[in-house]
Amino acid sequence: MTRIRTDILISGGGVAGLTAAAAFGAQGFGVICVDPTPPVTEAEADGADLRTTAFLHPSIPVLETAGLWARLEPFAAPLQIMRIIDAGGPVPEPRVVKDFNAAEISDQPFGWNLPNWLLRREMVARLAELPNVTFLPGTATARVLTREAEALATLSDGRRLSARLIVAADGRNSTVRQEVGIGVKATRYGQKALAFAVSHPVPHGNVSTEIHRSGGPFTLVPLPDRGGKPASAIVWMETGPEVARLAALPVPEFEAAINERSCGILGPLTLDSARTVWPIITQMAERMTATRVALIAEAAHVMPPIGAQGLNMSLADLSALVDLAVANPADLGSAQMLAAFERKRHVEVKARLAGIDLLNRTSMLGEPFLRDLRAGALNALYSMAPVRKTLMRAGLGVR
């Protein structure tokens, strides 16, 4: 069988992989992107990813370069304020409410929020516009063999490829990462996340809200209005058994539970989607490169969904990789290029994962005394303007 040659093979057609295909394709590189599961691009279809993604401000340039932002912006809900509520008192009601307003550090919102299924729809449409990009849904990377001069891959349909660079964006159980022998260190919390959408009578005002009590944060993220009503996406992190119980509740009982946990801040919440469950772990690859291979997104790092960090770190990986490729196209996939990528990303990613791990452990606190300490720390940090602004900039990933 003839071996197909390409500049870049992107293994993984999730949001990160599709963005990578568009970004490299827009720069003129020949790209083949594969994913074993065809993307679900309708909210009501089986298997639709009902979670949302908040693109923080530093992520927008890579979307613009990829030709994606013009497609996505009309559907995006801006995130102007990040609100943190501590509801860790004897009853579930707000006792500390602090707003982190993007206006303190920028004339732009913190970011923009979009449903994951819609991202896939618009990204697949963008790839169809790029003649140098081939997207092969329903096809997986099965085997990888790397050499100094090229990377060789065998696909699940038997096709064989030769690439100057393989970008592994194939998830936390990455086949490519395993094929090139890169190990991972994982931390498990006994948590899962329940993701769903709601409508409510009180407008969200473009405020993203994290409510902390115990078990993990209950996060409400603004969505555009649905059916003429204000709408939000919710990610509710709790212990695995509690999430299983909640996911199985009849709708009236589930709505009662989410209304209690939301402290009523947006009025009565009405379930407006199916409920999906996701495991919560922190995971870091031992390194982010191998010969002719770069790991990005969840192939390299996995973290709890706190502070909109996950995909934005993935796009920071991609931005660094694209910049290096464009700076010297002849050097694509070389040892020098990948060493520069490793230096630029690995230490920063490890530091950010450590911070998210600490925040998650703090959000899980159940003992009243420790919850009181958490509330006091939030008050103290917020009251110091220089510290508050530094925390906001750090959350965005900017200085």
Stockholm file with secondary structure:
# STOCKHOLM 1.0

chainA/1-399         MTRIRTDILISGGGVAGLTAAAAFGAQGFGVICVDPTPPVTEAEADGADLRTTAFLHPSIPVLETAGLWARLEPFAAPLQIMRIIDAGGPVPEPRVVKDFNAAEISDQPFGWNLPNWLLRREMVARLAELPNVTFLPGTATARVLTREAEALATLSDGRRLSARLIVAADGRNSTVRQEVGIGVKATRYGQKALAFAVSHPVPHGNVSTEIHRSGGPFTLVPLPDRGGKPASAIVWMETGPEVARLAALPVPEFEAAINERSCGILGPLTLDSARTVWPIITQMAERMTATRVALIAEAAHVMPPIGAQGLNMSLADLSALVDLAVANPADLGSAQMLAAFERKRHVEVKARLAGIDLLNRTSMLGEPFLRDLRAGALNALYSMAPVRKTLMRAGLGVR
#=GR chainA/1-399 SS CCCEEEEEEEECCSHHHHHHHHHHHHTTCCEEEEESSCCCCSTTSTTCCCCEEEEEGGGHHHHHHTTCHHHHGGGCEEECEEEEEECCSSSSSCSEEEEEEGGGTCSSCSEEEEEHHHHHHHHHHHHHTCTTEEEEETBCEEEEEECSSCEEEEETTSCEEEEEEEEECSCTTCHHHHHTTCCEEEEEEEEEEEEEEEECSSCCTTEEEEEESSSSCEEEEEEEEETTEEEEEEEEEEEHHHHHHHHHSCHHHHHHHHHHHTTTTTSSCEECSCCEEEEEEEEEESCSEETTEEECGGGTEECCSCTTCHHHHHHHHHHHHHHHHHHCGGGTTCHHHHHHHHHHHHHHHHHHHHHHHHHHHHHTCCSHHHHHHHHHHHHHHHHCHHHHHHHHHHHHTCC
#=GC SS_cons         CCCEEEEEEEECCSHHHHHHHHHHHHTTCCEEEEESSCCCCSTTSTTCCCCEEEEEGGGHHHHHHTTCHHHHGGGCEEECEEEEEECCSSSSSCSEEEEEEGGGTCSSCSEEEEEHHHHHHHHHHHHHTCTTEEEEETBCEEEEEECSSCEEEEETTSCEEEEEEEEECSCTTCHHHHHTTCCEEEEEEEEEEEEEEEECSSCCTTEEEEEESSSSCEEEEEEEEETTEEEEEEEEEEEHHHHHHHHHSCHHHHHHHHHHHTTTTTSSCEECSCCEEEEEEEEEESCSEETTEEECGGGTEECCSCTTCHHHHHHHHHHHHHHHHHHCGGGTTCHHHHHHHHHHHHHHHHHHHHHHHHHHHHHTCCSHHHHHHHHHHHHHHHHCHHHHHHHHHHHHTCC
//
